Amino acid sequence: MPSPVASNWRLDPDIVFLNHGSFGACPASVIEAQQAMRDRIEREPVRFFCQDLFDLTDRSRNAITRVIGGRPEDYVFLPNATQCVATVLDNALAGIGLEGGRPLGPGDEILINEHEYPACQNIVRRAAERVGATVISPAMPWLDSGEPVTSDLLYEIIMDAVTERTRLCMFSLITSPTGLVMPAKRICAKLRERGIPTLLDAAHGPGAIDLDVDDLGASFLTSNCHKWLCSPKGSALLHVRAEHQQGFRPLALSNFANAPEGTKRRSKFNLEFDYIGTNDPTARLAIADAVELVPLAAQRSWKEITAHNHDLVLAGRDALVNKLGTHVPTTDEVIGPLATVPLPDVPASRLDAVANRPTLYSNALQDALVERHDVQVPVWVPSAYLGKPFDGRRYIRLSAQVYNTIEQYEYLADALIEELDRESKL
């Protein structure tokens, strides 16, 4: 059932893994490259942290530009996109990157939306509370209106929420709960005209869709490389445009906070992020290996990988829609390697019975798919995402990666039919 290249990953062959989007999956060759780096550290740790670390970090910088463009010196690395977002917000509190350099304060607005990743929403809200700013979060489509969601609609939702008080806008390149590709270039350009910086949460970014950071034009862009670049867990990038780097600092300051510009042959911006303290840096250093080795494991170029995954997830979506008798909720233009399929609504008479079952996930349907069918795929519950009582709406968010096949989505569709029938008898 898995594709011929699946053996190049270390995924459990007994699991139908349709959830690459949550944590990614790393090819065996990249894991081996990371372990070789760990061995190198332990052979001579002083040399590594005082000398080798900086050249190897530059190696990952150079590698990432081959996939998404930009200048190597505009990238720094952190363990995950959540920490990148926290770093940008901390700097924004001091006015770094904001129009006129004025710190965020009372009366200012930060624009997000209700589909933003919960952790990032928490960070924005905490930052706003600290200085008396307001968070504006317009409603987004939950794919159940009957009308397909379009790129134009997503653009209008964001722009209609902009006011003269908007100081910063954070939005996702691809939304986490619904997998919608936002019209990022268009939004960033229009907000830039109005002097509003953008923080683009591209957790699903490099390796997910074909993109160029300079073309997108976001003031700040972050991505989890361990997702669609398939690098080891704990590797994220933060791209900061050159005009915002002066004074832009990490959350924790290391010994290099007092070092002059040019130390280790790099900018102050790069220096302070390249060594924040002793940790295991091998995940971010193996980004360079992932850029090189993933296409070999996939037997495709990066452009071919993104095109393949887009086509496969559309085919998988259609397989579920046809078997479940639901509807296609979006136009194809807003689909990357993720696609969300609405499930039939749970009738009001069974809401409590369905909602109150114990679960390790968002909904017990996901537990059933894992336990009885060996399928790993997220079941999203909008009401839980919004902190509201269960209203009967649920979605399956599909991921497509080169190790998947259409037969796996058809198998999922049959498993869903069986489990929904079982639920109907609760």
C-alpha positions as CSV (number, residue, x, y, z in Angstrom):
1,M,0.0,0.0,0.0
2,P,2.8,2.6,0.7
3,S,4.7,4.0,-2.3
4,P,7.9,2.4,-3.6
5,V,10.0,5.2,-1.9
6,A,8.4,4.7,1.5
7,S,11.2,2.3,2.6
8,N,13.6,5.4,2.6
9,W,11.7,6.6,5.6
10,R,11.6,5.0,9.0
11,L,7.8,5.0,9.4
12,D,6.1,2.0,10.8
13,P,5.0,0.0,7.7
14,D,2.0,-1.3,9.6
15,I,0.6,2.2,10.0
16,V,-1.2,4.1,7.2
17,F,0.5,7.4,7.9
18,L,-1.5,10.3,6.4
19,N,-0.4,13.0,8.9
20,H,2.9,14.3,7.6
21,G,1.7,17.8,8.3
22,S,1.7,17.6,12.1
23,F,5.4,16.6,12.9
24,G,6.8,15.6,9.5
25,A,8.8,12.5,9.0
26,C,12.6,12.3,8.4
27,P,14.2,10.0,5.8
28,A,16.7,7.5,7.2
29,S,19.6,9.1,5.3
30,V,18.9,12.5,7.0
31,I,18.7,10.8,10.5
32,E,22.1,9.2,9.8
33,A,23.6,12.5,8.8
34,Q,22.4,14.0,12.0
35,Q,23.8,11.2,14.1
36,A,27.2,11.6,12.3
37,M,27.1,15.3,13.4
38,R,26.4,14.2,17.0
39,D,29.4,11.9,16.9
40,R,31.5,14.7,15.6
41,I,30.5,16.9,18.6
42,E,31.4,14.2,21.1
43,R,34.8,13.6,19.5
44,E,35.9,17.2,20.2
45,P,33.2,19.3,21.8
46,V,35.3,22.4,22.4
47,R,36.5,22.6,18.8
48,F,32.9,22.0,17.6
49,F,31.2,24.7,19.6
50,C,34.0,27.3,19.3
51,Q,34.7,26.7,15.6
52,D,32.8,24.1,13.6
53,L,29.4,25.2,14.7
54,F,29.5,28.5,12.8
55,D,30.6,27.1,9.5
56,L,28.0,24.4,9.7
57,T,25.3,26.9,10.5
58,D,26.3,28.8,7.3
59,R,26.1,25.6,5.4
60,S,22.4,25.3,6.4
61,R,21.8,28.9,5.5
62,N,23.3,28.5,2.1
63,A,21.3,25.3,1.5
64,I,17.9,26.8,2.4
65,T,18.4,29.5,-0.2
66,R,18.5,26.8,-2.9
67,V,14.9,25.9,-2.0
68,I,13.2,29.2,-1.1
69,G,15.7,31.9,-2.2
70,G,16.7,34.9,-0.2
71,R,20.1,35.9,1.1
72,P,21.8,33.4,3.5
73,E,22.6,36.1,6.0
74,D,18.9,36.9,6.5
75,Y,18.2,33.5,8.0
76,V,18.6,32.3,11.6
77,F,17.6,29.1,13.2
78,L,15.5,28.1,16.3
79,P,14.0,24.9,17.5
80,N,10.5,25.5,16.2
81,A,8.2,28.1,14.6
82,T,6.5,28.8,17.9
83,Q,9.8,30.1,19.4
84,C,10.3,32.1,16.2
85,V,7.0,33.8,16.6
86,A,7.7,34.5,20.3
87,T,11.0,36.1,19.3
88,V,9.4,38.4,16.7
89,L,6.7,39.5,19.2
90,D,9.3,40.2,21.9
91,N,11.2,42.4,19.5
92,A,7.9,44.1,18.3
93,L,7.2,45.1,21.9
94,A,10.3,47.2,21.7
95,G,9.3,48.6,18.3
96,I,11.8,46.5,16.3
97,G,10.4,46.0,12.8
98,L,7.4,48.2,13.4
99,E,6.6,51.4,11.5
100,G,8.6,54.3,12.9
101,G,10.3,52.0,15.5
102,R,7.5,52.9,18.0
103,P,6.9,50.1,20.5
104,L,3.6,48.4,20.7
105,G,1.3,50.1,23.3
106,P,-2.2,50.9,24.3
107,G,-4.6,51.5,21.4
108,D,-2.5,49.5,19.0
109,E,-3.9,46.4,17.2
110,I,-2.3,43.1,16.3
111,L,-4.2,41.4,13.5
112,I,-4.5,37.6,13.4
113,N,-7.4,35.3,12.6
114,E,-9.2,32.4,14.2
115,H,-7.3,29.8,12.1
116,E,-3.9,30.7,13.5
117,Y,-2.1,28.0,15.4
118,P,-3.2,28.1,19.0
119,A,0.3,28.4,20.5
120,C,1.0,31.4,18.3
121,Q,-2.3,33.0,19.2
122,N,-1.3,32.6,22.9
123,I,2.0,34.3,22.3
124,V,0.3,37.3,20.5
125,R,-2.3,37.6,23.2
126,R,0.2,37.6,26.0
127,A,2.3,40.2,24.2
128,A,-0.8,42.4,23.7
129,E,-1.8,42.1,27.3
130,R,1.6,43.2,28.5
131,V,1.4,46.6,26.8
132,G,-2.4,47.1,26.6
133,A,-2.7,46.4,22.8
134,T,-5.7,44.7,21.3
135,V,-5.8,41.5,19.3
136,I,-8.2,41.5,16.3
137,S,-9.1,38.0,15.2
138,P,-11.7,37.8,12.4
139,A,-13.7,34.6,11.7
140,M,-12.5,32.3,9.0
141,P,-14.4,29.8,6.9
142,W,-14.7,26.3,8.4
143,L,-15.4,24.7,5.0
144,D,-19.1,24.1,5.7
145,S,-20.8,27.0,4.0
146,G,-21.6,25.0,0.8
147,E,-19.7,27.6,-1.3
148,P,-16.0,26.7,-2.1
149,V,-13.5,28.8,-0.2
150,T,-11.5,31.0,-2.6
151,S,-8.2,32.9,-2.4
152,D,-10.1,36.1,-2.9
153,L,-12.3,35.4,0.1
154,L,-9.3,34.8,2.3
155,Y,-7.7,38.1,1.1
156,E,-10.9,40.0,1.8
157,I,-11.3,38.6,5.4
158,I,-7.8,39.8,6.3
159,M,-7.9,43.2,4.6
160,D,-11.4,44.0,5.9
161,A,-10.1,43.7,9.5
162,V,-7.3,46.2,9.0
163,T,-7.7,49.6,10.6
164,E,-5.6,52.7,11.2
165,R,-4.6,51.2,14.5
166,T,-3.2,47.9,13.0
167,R,0.6,47.8,13.8
168,L,1.4,44.2,13.0
169,C,-0.3,41.3,11.1
170,M,0.5,37.7,11.8
171,F,-1.1,35.0,9.5
172,S,-0.2,31.6,8.3
173,L,1.0,30.7,4.8
174,I,-1.0,27.5,5.1
175,T,-3.6,27.4,7.9
176,S,-3.1,24.6,10.4
177,P,-6.7,23.4,11.0
178,T,-7.9,23.7,7.5
179,G,-4.9,23.5,5.2
180,L,-5.8,26.6,3.3
181,V,-3.0,28.3,1.3
182,M,-3.4,32.0,2.1
183,P,-2.8,34.6,-0.6
184,A,0.4,35.7,1.2
185,K,2.1,37.7,-1.5
186,R,-1.0,39.8,-2.1
187,I,-1.7,40.4,1.6
188,C,2.0,41.3,2.4
189,A,2.1,43.7,-0.5
190,K,-1.1,45.5,0.4
191,L,-0.1,45.8,4.1
192,R,3.4,47.0,3.2
193,E,1.7,49.8,1.2
194,R,0.0,50.8,4.5
195,G,3.1,50.6,6.6
196,I,2.0,47.4,8.4
197,P,4.7,44.8,8.9
198,T,3.8,41.1,8.5
199,L,4.8,38.0,10.4
200,L,4.2,35.1,8.1
201,D,3.9,31.8,10.0
202,A,5.0,29.4,7.3
203,A,5.2,26.4,9.5
204,H,4.0,24.6,6.4
205,G,6.3,26.3,4.0
206,P,9.5,25.2,2.4
207,G,9.0,21.8,0.8
208,A,5.2,22.2,1.0
209,I,4.6,24.6,-1.9
210,D,6.9,26.3,-4.4
211,L,7.8,29.7,-2.8
212,D,10.4,32.4,-2.8
213,V,10.8,34.5,0.4
214,D,11.8,37.7,-1.4
215,D,8.8,37.4,-3.7
216,L,6.4,36.8,-0.8
217,G,7.7,40.0,0.8
218,A,6.9,39.3,4.5
219,S,8.7,41.4,7.1
220,F,9.3,38.2,9.1
221,L,8.9,34.6,8.0
222,T,9.2,31.5,10.0
223,S,9.0,27.8,9.1
224,N,9.3,24.4,10.7
225,C,11.9,22.7,8.5
226,H,11.1,19.4,10.2
227,K,7.7,19.4,8.4
228,W,7.9,19.5,4.6
229,L,11.7,19.8,4.3
230,C,11.9,16.6,6.3
231,S,14.8,17.7,8.4
232,P,15.2,16.4,12.0
233,K,12.7,17.5,14.7
234,G,13.7,20.8,16.3
235,S,14.8,22.7,13.2
236,A,13.0,25.9,12.3
237,L,14.1,29.0,10.4
238,L,13.4,32.6,10.9
239,H,13.9,35.0,8.0
240,V,14.2,38.7,8.9
241,R,14.4,41.3,6.2
242,A,17.6,43.3,6.3
243,E,16.0,46.5,7.3
244,H,14.6,44.9,10.5
245,Q,17.8,43.2,11.7
246,Q,19.3,46.2,13.5
247,G,18.6,45.6,17.2
248,F,16.7,42.4,16.5
249,R,17.7,39.9,19.3
250,P,17.0,36.4,20.5
251,L,14.9,35.8,23.6
252,A,18.0,34.5,25.5
253,L,21.3,36.3,25.3
254,S,24.6,34.4,25.3
255,N,28.2,35.4,25.8
256,F,28.2,36.8,22.3
257,A,25.7,39.6,23.3
258,N,28.8,41.6,24.2
259,A,30.9,40.7,21.1
260,P,31.4,43.3,18.4
261,E,30.0,43.1,14.8
262,G,32.2,40.9,12.7
263,T,33.0,38.3,15.4
264,K,33.2,34.9,13.8
265,R,33.0,36.7,10.5
266,R,29.3,37.4,10.8
267,S,26.8,40.1,11.5
268,K,25.6,40.8,15.1
269,F,22.2,39.5,14.0
270,N,23.7,36.2,12.9
271,L,26.1,35.9,15.8
272,E,23.6,36.3,18.6
273,F,21.3,33.6,17.1
274,D,24.0,31.2,15.9
275,Y,25.1,30.5,19.5
276,I,22.5,31.1,22.2
277,G,23.9,28.6,24.6
278,T,24.9,24.9,24.8
279,N,22.3,22.6,23.2
280,D,22.2,20.0,20.5
281,P,22.4,22.0,17.3
282,T,22.4,19.0,15.0
283,A,18.8,19.3,13.9
284,R,19.3,22.7,12.4
285,L,22.7,21.8,11.0
286,A,21.1,18.8,9.2
287,I,18.8,21.1,7.3
288,A,21.6,21.2,4.7
289,D,21.6,17.4,4.5
290,A,17.8,17.4,4.2
291,V,18.0,19.8,1.2
292,E,20.4,17.4,-0.5
293,L,19.1,14.0,0.6
294,V,15.3,14.3,0.6
295,P,15.1,14.5,-3.2
296,L,17.3,11.4,-3.4
297,A,15.0,9.6,-1.0
298,A,11.9,10.8,-2.9
299,Q,13.4,10.2,-6.3
300,R,12.2,13.6,-7.4
301,S,13.4,17.2,-7.4
302,W,12.0,19.6,-4.8
303,K,9.7,21.1,-7.4
304,E,8.5,17.6,-8.4
305,I,7.9,16.8,-4.7
306,T,5.7,19.7,-4.2
307,A,3.8,19.1,-7.4
308,H,3.4,15.4,-6.6
309,N,2.1,16.0,-3.1
310,H,-0.4,18.7,-4.4
311,D,-1.8,16.3,-7.0
312,L,-1.9,13.4,-4.6
313,V,-3.8,15.2,-1.8
314,L,-6.4,16.4,-4.3
315,A,-6.9,12.9,-5.5
316,G,-7.1,11.7,-1.9
317,R,-9.6,14.5,-1.1
318,D,-11.8,13.5,-4.0
319,A,-11.7,9.8,-3.0
320,L,-13.1,10.7,0.5
321,V,-15.7,13.2,-0.9
322,N,-17.0,10.6,-3.3
323,K,-17.2,7.8,-0.8
324,L,-18.6,9.9,2.0
325,G,-21.0,11.8,-0.1
326,T,-19.8,15.2,1.2
327,H,-18.7,18.2,-0.8
328,V,-15.4,19.7,-2.1
329,P,-15.0,22.7,0.3
330,T,-12.4,24.8,-1.5
331,T,-11.2,25.7,-4.9
332,D,-8.0,24.0,-5.9
333,E,-6.0,27.2,-5.8
334,V,-6.0,27.2,-2.0
335,I,-4.6,23.6,-1.7
336,G,-1.0,22.7,-1.2
337,P,0.0,19.3,0.3
338,L,-2.9,19.5,2.8
339,A,-6.7,19.1,2.2
340,T,-9.5,19.2,4.7
341,V,-12.7,17.2,4.1
342,P,-15.9,17.8,6.1
343,L,-17.5,14.8,7.7
344,P,-21.3,14.4,7.9
345,D,-22.5,16.4,10.9
346,V,-23.3,14.5,14.0
347,P,-27.1,14.8,14.7
348,A,-28.1,16.8,17.8
349,S,-29.5,13.7,19.4
350,R,-26.1,12.0,19.5
351,L,-23.8,15.1,20.3
352,D,-23.2,14.1,23.9
353,A,-22.6,10.4,23.1
354,V,-20.0,11.2,20.4
355,A,-18.4,14.1,22.3
356,N,-18.0,12.4,25.7
357,R,-16.1,9.3,24.5
358,P,-12.5,9.3,25.9
359,T,-9.8,10.3,23.5
360,L,-6.1,10.9,23.2
361,Y,-6.7,13.3,20.4
362,S,-9.3,15.9,19.6
363,N,-12.1,13.4,19.0
364,A,-12.5,9.7,19.7
365,L,-13.0,9.0,15.9
366,Q,-9.2,9.5,15.5
367,D,-8.6,6.9,18.3
368,A,-10.9,4.5,16.5
369,L,-9.0,5.0,13.2
370,V,-5.7,4.3,14.9
371,E,-6.8,1.4,17.1
372,R,-9.0,-0.5,14.6
373,H,-7.6,0.4,11.2
374,D,-4.0,1.5,11.8
375,V,-4.6,4.8,10.2
376,Q,-3.0,8.0,11.6
377,V,-4.8,11.1,10.4
378,P,-6.1,14.1,12.4
379,V,-9.8,14.6,13.1
380,W,-10.3,18.3,13.6
381,V,-13.1,19.7,15.7
382,P,-13.8,23.4,15.0
383,S,-15.6,23.9,18.3
384,A,-12.7,22.6,20.3
385,Y,-10.3,24.9,18.3
386,L,-12.6,27.8,19.2
387,G,-13.1,26.8,22.8
388,K,-16.8,26.1,22.4
389,P,-19.1,23.1,23.1
390,F,-19.2,20.4,20.4
391,D,-21.6,21.3,17.7
392,G,-21.4,18.2,15.5
393,R,-18.9,19.5,13.0
394,R,-15.7,17.5,12.3
395,Y,-13.1,17.4,9.6
396,I,-10.4,15.1,8.3
397,R,-7.2,16.9,7.4
398,L,-5.3,14.9,4.8
399,S,-1.5,15.3,4.2
400,A,0.2,13.9,1.1
401,Q,3.9,13.0,1.0
402,V,5.8,11.0,-1.5
403,Y,5.6,7.8,0.7
404,N,1.8,7.9,0.4
405,T,-0.4,6.4,-2.4
406,I,-4.0,6.9,-3.5
407,E,-4.9,3.4,-2.1
408,Q,-4.2,4.7,1.4
409,Y,-6.8,7.4,1.1
410,E,-9.3,5.0,-0.3
411,Y,-8.6,2.7,2.6
412,L,-9.2,5.6,5.0
413,A,-12.5,6.4,3.3
414,D,-13.7,2.8,3.8
415,A,-12.5,3.0,7.5
416,L,-14.4,6.2,8.0
417,I,-17.6,4.7,6.6
418,E,-17.3,1.8,9.0
419,E,-16.6,4.1,12.0
420,L,-19.4,6.6,11.2
421,D,-21.8,3.7,11.0
422,R,-20.6,2.5,14.4
423,E,-21.1,6.0,15.8
424,S,-24.7,6.0,14.5
425,K,-25.6,3.2,16.9
426,L,-24.3,5.0,20.0
